[in-house]
């Protein structure tokens, strides 16, 4: 689960622990693969404590966050 502040990830919950996002390393927009009915999404590469995570936020009503990859 991800909690946002100002539209950007602020807090990342991983394995029952809260990790505060300390650095936004990169941000980009992915248009989605329309032929697979994927929605566009905003992507964030963040540092949260010792974790480096790639988070995606889909453009759907209410939004949906998901973890694309994680490095520790």
GROMACS elastic network, one bead per residue, 0.5 to 0.9 nm:
[ bonds ]
;  ai    aj funct       b0    kb
    1    11     6  0.83547   500
    1    12     6  0.61178   500
    1    13     6  0.52863   500
    1    14     6  0.74405   500
    1    65     6  0.71205   500
    1    66     6  0.74245   500
    1    67     6  0.83345   500
    2     9     6  0.63810   500
    2    10     6  0.73311   500
    2    11     6  0.56769   500
    2    13     6  0.62926   500
    2    55     6  0.84567   500
    2    65     6  0.66045   500
    2    66     6  0.79830   500
    2    67     6  0.88338   500
    3     8     6  0.83790   500
    3     9     6  0.59070   500
    3    10     6  0.56655   500
    3    12     6  0.65576   500
    3    13     6  0.84361   500
    4     7     6  0.56611   500
    4     8     6  0.51872   500
    4    11     6  0.67761   500
    5     8     6  0.55760   500
    5     9     6  0.63706   500
    5    10     6  0.56893   500
    5    11     6  0.86252   500
    6     9     6  0.82755   500
    6    10     6  0.87228   500
    7    10     6  0.88954   500
    8    24     6  0.88656   500
    8    44     6  0.81692   500
    9    12     6  0.74259   500
    9    21     6  0.69156   500
    9    24     6  0.85980   500
    9    44     6  0.78777   500
    9    46     6  0.81621   500
    9    55     6  0.81321   500
   10    19     6  0.86912   500
   10    20     6  0.61236   500
   10    21     6  0.51200   500
   10    22     6  0.79770   500
   10    48     6  0.89102   500
   11    18     6  0.65882   500
   11    19     6  0.57353   500
   11    21     6  0.55599   500
   11    48     6  0.79292   500
   12    17     6  0.82110   500
   12    18     6  0.57430   500
   12    19     6  0.50707   500
   12    20     6  0.63000   500
   12    21     6  0.68949   500
   12    48     6  0.73177   500
   12    53     6  0.89191   500
   13    16     6  0.63098   500
   13    17     6  0.54581   500
   13    19     6  0.60601   500
   13    20     6  0.86873   500
   14    17     6  0.54044   500
   14    18     6  0.65516   500
   14    19     6  0.74262   500
   15    18     6  0.85286   500
   19    22     6  0.88162   500
   19    48     6  0.53822   500
   19    49     6  0.61486   500
   19    50     6  0.88121   500
   19    51     6  0.81983   500
   20    47     6  0.84626   500
   20    48     6  0.53012   500
   20    49     6  0.67539   500
   21    24     6  0.74367   500
   21    46     6  0.64391   500
   21    47     6  0.57465   500
   21    49     6  0.71528   500
   22    46     6  0.75651   500
   22    47     6  0.58190   500
   22    48     6  0.55124   500
   22    49     6  0.70563   500
   23    45     6  0.87276   500
   23    46     6  0.57316   500
   23    47     6  0.50718   500
   23    48     6  0.71072   500
   24    27     6  0.74497   500
   24    44     6  0.71630   500
   24    45     6  0.62630   500
   24    47     6  0.65193   500
   25    44     6  0.76150   500
   25    45     6  0.53431   500
   25    46     6  0.52926   500
   25    47     6  0.68911   500
   25    52     6  0.89509   500
   26    43     6  0.82380   500
   26    44     6  0.58416   500
   26    45     6  0.50088   500
   26    46     6  0.70674   500
   27    42     6  0.74180   500
   27    43     6  0.56449   500
   27    45     6  0.63063   500
   27    46     6  0.87350   500
   28    41     6  0.87488   500
   28    42     6  0.60631   500
   28    43     6  0.52769   500
   28    44     6  0.66844   500
   28    45     6  0.88855   500
   29    40     6  0.74651   500
   29    41     6  0.60017   500
   29    43     6  0.59507   500
   29    44     6  0.88666   500
   30    33     6  0.88030   500
   30    39     6  0.87958   500
   30    40     6  0.56941   500
   30    41     6  0.53793   500
   30    42     6  0.62209   500
   30    43     6  0.70022   500
   31    34     6  0.80772   500
   31    38     6  0.82950   500
   31    39     6  0.70920   500
   31    41     6  0.65242   500
   31    42     6  0.86660   500
   32    35     6  0.87825   500
   32    36     6  0.82665   500
   32    37     6  0.77388   500
   32    39     6  0.52381   500
   32    41     6  0.70311   500
   33    36     6  0.55135   500
   33    37     6  0.64916   500
   33    38     6  0.52520   500
   33    39     6  0.75447   500
   33    40     6  0.82111   500
   34    38     6  0.55507   500
   34    39     6  0.73442   500
   34    40     6  0.87739   500
   35    38     6  0.76121   500
   38    41     6  0.89467   500
   39    58     6  0.64254   500
   39    59     6  0.62045   500
   39    60     6  0.74387   500
   40    57     6  0.87036   500
   40    58     6  0.62014   500
   40    59     6  0.58171   500
   40    60     6  0.87325   500
   41    56     6  0.63921   500
   41    57     6  0.53249   500
   41    59     6  0.55373   500
   41    60     6  0.89004   500
   42    55     6  0.83746   500
   42    56     6  0.57229   500
   42    57     6  0.52170   500
   42    58     6  0.66227   500
   42    59     6  0.79317   500
   43    54     6  0.69859   500
   43    55     6  0.57429   500
   43    57     6  0.64338   500
   43    58     6  0.87941   500
   44    53     6  0.79801   500
   44    54     6  0.55695   500
   44    55     6  0.51564   500
   44    56     6  0.63534   500
   44    57     6  0.84627   500
   45    52     6  0.70528   500
   45    53     6  0.56971   500
   45    55     6  0.64147   500
   45    56     6  0.89406   500
   46    51     6  0.81866   500
   46    52     6  0.56526   500
   46    53     6  0.54015   500
   46    54     6  0.64271   500
   46    55     6  0.77228   500
   47    50     6  0.71351   500
   47    51     6  0.58189   500
   47    53     6  0.65303   500
   48    51     6  0.51673   500
   48    52     6  0.62630   500
   48    53     6  0.75743   500
   49    52     6  0.80123   500
   50    71     6  0.85548   500
   50    72     6  0.59630   500
   51    70     6  0.69718   500
   51    71     6  0.58014   500
   52    69     6  0.84896   500
   52    70     6  0.58742   500
   52    71     6  0.50644   500
   52    72     6  0.62575   500
   53    67     6  0.71909   500
   53    68     6  0.76434   500
   53    69     6  0.58541   500
   53    71     6  0.62781   500
   53    72     6  0.84958   500
   54    66     6  0.87346   500
   54    67     6  0.61361   500
   54    68     6  0.54263   500
   54    69     6  0.52497   500
   54    70     6  0.64120   500
   54    71     6  0.88487   500
   55    65     6  0.69341   500
   55    66     6  0.58360   500
   55    68     6  0.57373   500
   55    69     6  0.74564   500
   55    70     6  0.88963   500
   56    64     6  0.80549   500
   56    65     6  0.56155   500
   56    66     6  0.53877   500
   56    67     6  0.64038   500
   56    68     6  0.66798   500
   57    60     6  0.88416   500
   57    63     6  0.64973   500
   57    64     6  0.55035   500
   57    66     6  0.66457   500
   58    61     6  0.89405   500
   58    63     6  0.56291   500
   58    64     6  0.53034   500
   58    65     6  0.65795   500
   58    66     6  0.83912   500
   59    62     6  0.82582   500
   59    63     6  0.57355   500
   59    64     6  0.75426   500
   60    64     6  0.69818   500
   61    64     6  0.83839   500
   67    70     6  0.74408   500
